[in-house]
């Protein structure tokens, strides 16, 4: 138990099974300001005055929620204390349980759209390894169920996983995001399953090949419907819930998977490149707008990646392509960007 708690308080908190400050939080950035314990009333309140960085705020809030704790910001400190200008209050109703975990993503409710694709699957694995609480979305309900079962098996040995904490599986929401109403339904399902939303990763997409003058209208509608309009609709539907997460002390995010062709359009891929460039343009503007409410938008433009997408075009045939990056390496880079507070991942960021 932490210094600053009188022996009686330490004993009471020990009896309650509560660890006030999670071990992963940098304690040099914390200063105990006030503590209360009313075990008979089933309430423990702990207050710090702190200049706590955003990742540690997320840890406290998300891991606290898993233990039944709720964090709110207190007014700025008084007396000219510039080093510790704010306080955070954690309140628990009932006793028992403690906060644990090892990543700023641990306990974060994250919706992954396109979860069963080559890159979406790798992103899910990387997020789950860090203890994120996933909601999986895609068109194929059977493929989603299989991926959910696979992730549950992989997470069986991790104490920070959803299965270990809740005894529940990974929620799934099957939907065709090309349909205008699907985004609202997917977000509503994710919020209902997890009680809120801390992040969204859009990893769905389709590709088409052929001369700019040869592509039928329906192919272009399919390209822009999924590659451009779907992530825009999903961000729009998720924003109120992400703002609520920010208001609760979190650091919510949206990751949209664009592509290197948004930077360097290639012959034979004009419409596909245009659909990705449109998404990148949207993300750049949305990044500036949403940062005002504390929601971070990350536009990721990885080089060609071995996801198998080029072998499943909605039109045409893929040209001869050089060997692409491993999906697992791309996914790790994206998840690191989430953890490190980045907002832009150009193709050069993937090595």
N, C-alpha and C positions, 0 to 999 in steps of 0.2 A: 504494500500500500504506500501511497505517496507521502513524502515529508510534507509537513504543513497541516496534516490531519492530526488532531490530538489522539492519544492512545484510545480513548473511549470511542471516538468516531471511527477509528480504524477497525476496532473490534466489531462495532455495529455494521459497518460496511462489509466486513468479512462475513458476518453472519448472514447478511442479505445476499451474499454472493455477487457483489457488484465491484467491478474494476473501474474506478472513475476515469482514468485516462488510458486509452488503449495503448499497448506497448509499441505499436508502429508509429505513433505520433511523436514528433520531435519535442521532447519535454523541455528542452532549453528555450523553446518559444512560448512556454506556458507559465503563468504565475497564478497560483491559487489565490482567489480573492475572498471567497465566502463558501461556506458549506452548511448544509442543514441535513438532519436525518430525523425522520419521524416514522420509524418502523411500525409503530402501532397503527398509524394512519395509512400505512402502505405506500409511503412517498419518500423518495430520496431526491434532493435537489443539490446539484453541484454547479458552482459558478467559477469560471476562470476569467481573468483579465488578460487579453492576449493580442498579439499581432499575427495570429495563426494564418499561415498560407493556405490558399484555396485547397490543395490536395488534402491537407489535414482536416479542414472543415468538412470535406466530403467523407473522409474516414469516420469522423465523429458522428456525422448525421446518419450515414448509411448503415454503419455497423451498430450505431445506437438504436436505429429503428428495428434492426433484427433482434435486439434484446429488449424491445419494448420501451426504449428511451426516445425522447423527442427533444430536438435542439432548437432554440430560438436565440436570436441575437439580442443582447441587452444594450442599453444606451451607451455611447462612448464614455470612457472613464473620465473622471474629473481630476483636478489638481495638476494639470499640465503633464500628465504621464504620456509622453509621445511614443514611448517604446511599446506600451501595452494599451492601445487606445480603445479597444472594444472588449466586451465580455460575451461569453456564450454560456447558456444555461441548459443543462440536461436534466430532465425530470423523468422519473420512473414511477409508474403506478404499479404497486405490487412489489414483490421481492423475488430474488433468485435470478440466475443468469448473469452473463458477463459479456463484455465486448471483446471480440478477437478478430484477427484477420491480418493480411500482409500486403494488401494492395489498395490504392485509391479507388480501384474499380470494384473492390469487394463489396457485395451488397447492392451494387447499382443495378436498377431495373433497366435493361437494354433490349429494345426491339430490333431484330435483324430481319430485314426484308430481303428476299432472295437467299434465304438461309441454306437451301439445299444445293445451290450452285457451287462451282469449283472454288471460287473465292469466298463466297458467303459461308461455306462450311468451314473453311480455314479460319475466318474471322470468329465464328462461333466458338471454335476450339480454343483460340487464343484468349477470348473474353472469359470463357468458362474456366480456363486455367487460372485466371486472376480472381475468380470468385464472383463474377458478375451473374446476376439473376436474369436469364435470358427469356425472351419470348420469340419464338421462331415463326416466320411467315414465308409463304411461298404458294405456288399454284397447286402443287400435288400433295394432297393430304396424307397419302401413304408414305411418300418420301419424307415428309415432315415428321411423321410418327417414328419412322426408322431412325432419323437423325436424333430426335429427342431421346430415344432409347440408347443410342450410341453415346451421346453426351452424358447420360446418367451413369452408364457403365464406366466411362473414363473418369468421371468425377467421384467415383465411389470412395477413393482414398483421400479426397481433399476435404478437410474439415470446414472450409469456407464455401463449399458448394451448396446449391439450393437443395439438392437431394439430401445431403447430410444434415442441413439445418432444419428443413421443413418436413422431410419425409415425403415430399411431393416430386412429381416429374417436371419436365420442362414444358411449359404451356406452348401450344401451337395455334396459329390462326391461318387457315387456308383461304386464299383470296387471289383473284386475278387483278393486280393493281393497274391494269390498263383500263379498267372500268372506273368511271368517275366517282362512284360511291364507295369504292373498296377501301380507300385510305382511311376514311372516317371509321369504318367498321373494324379495320385492323388495329388502329390506335385504341379504340374503345375496348377491344378484346384484350390488348396488352395491359391497359390501365386496370381493367377488371381483374386480370390474373395476378398482377403484381402490386396493386394498390397505388400505383403512380408510375411515372416514367422519368428516368434520368438520362437516357440517351437513345438515339436512333441511328442505325447503320443501314444505308440503302445500298445493297450489293446486287440487286437484280439488273438484268439487261438483256438485250437481243442485238444481233449484228446482221448486217446485210452487205453483200458485195455486188459490184457491177458499175457500169458506166453511169455517170450522172444523168444522162439522157434516157437511160433504159429502165429506171426504177419505177414500178407502178405506184399509183397513189396509195393503195392499201399497205404496201411495204413501208412507205414513208410514215403513214399514220401509225403503224405498229412500232416503228423505231422511235418516233417522238412520243408516242403514247406511254411507252414503258421507260425509255431512257431519260426523258425530259419531264413530261407532265406528272408521272407517278411520283418521283421524289419531291417535286414541288408540292403536290397535294399532300403527301405524307408529312412534310415539314409544316405545312399550314395546319393540318389536323393535330399535330403533336405539340405545336408551340404553346398553347395554353397550359398544357401539363408540364412541359419543360420549364416554363416560367414559374409555375407553382413549385417545382423542385428548387429552382434558384431562390425563390422567396423563403424556402425552408432551409436555406444555407448550403445548397448543393452547387455543383458546377456542371450543369447539363450541356449536352453536345448533340450535334447532328453530323454524321459523316456521310457524304455522298460520293459514290464511286463514279468518277468520270473516267477519262482515259487519256493516254499520251496523244491520241489523234486530235484532242481538243487544242493542243499546242501546235501540232504539226500534222495537218490534214494530208491524207495520202490519196493518190489516184485510185479509183476503184472502190473507195470507201467514203465518197462525198457525203451521202446522206447520214451515214453512221457518225462520221466526224462532226457533222453539223448538229446532230442530236446531242452529242457529248459537249461540244463547244457551247451550246445553248445552256446546258446545265451548269457548266463552269461559270458562265456569265451571270446566271442567276445566283449562284453561290457567292460570288464576289460581292454582289450588291446586298444579298441577305446577310452576309457576315457583318457588314457595317450596320445594318439595321438592327439585327438581333443582339449584337453585343451591348446595345443600350439597355436591354432587359436581362443581360447576363447569360444569354444562350450562345454557345460557341458553334460555328459552322465550319467544318473542315471539308475542303474540296480536294479529293485525292485523285491524281492522274498517273497511275502506274503504267510503266511500259507493258508491252505484250507479255501476258502471263499465261502459263499453261493450265488454263481452266477447262479447256475443251469447248469453249464457246465458239471458236472459229470453225469447228467441225459441225456446228448446228445452226447455220445461218438461216434466216427467214427468207432469203433470196440470194441467188448466185452461189458462187463457190470461192473459197478462200484462196488467195494467191499463195505462192511459196513464202512462208514466214520463217524468220530465224527462230531458234529455240528461245522460248520465253522464260521469264522468272518463275520460280517455284511459288505456288499460291501461299504456302506456309510462310515464306520469307516476306511476301507482300503484306500478308495479314499481320505479322508481327510488327512491321513498320507502321502500319495504320494504328494498331493498338498502342504502340509507344507514343504516337502523336497525340492520341487521346490523353494518355497519362501525363505527357509533358506540356500540355496546353497549347499545342500548335494549331494553326488555322489554315494552313495551306501546305499541300504535299505535291509539288510538281514532280514530273517524271524523274528529274535528277535527284530527288530525295530518296529514291529507291536503290541507289548504288549502281 
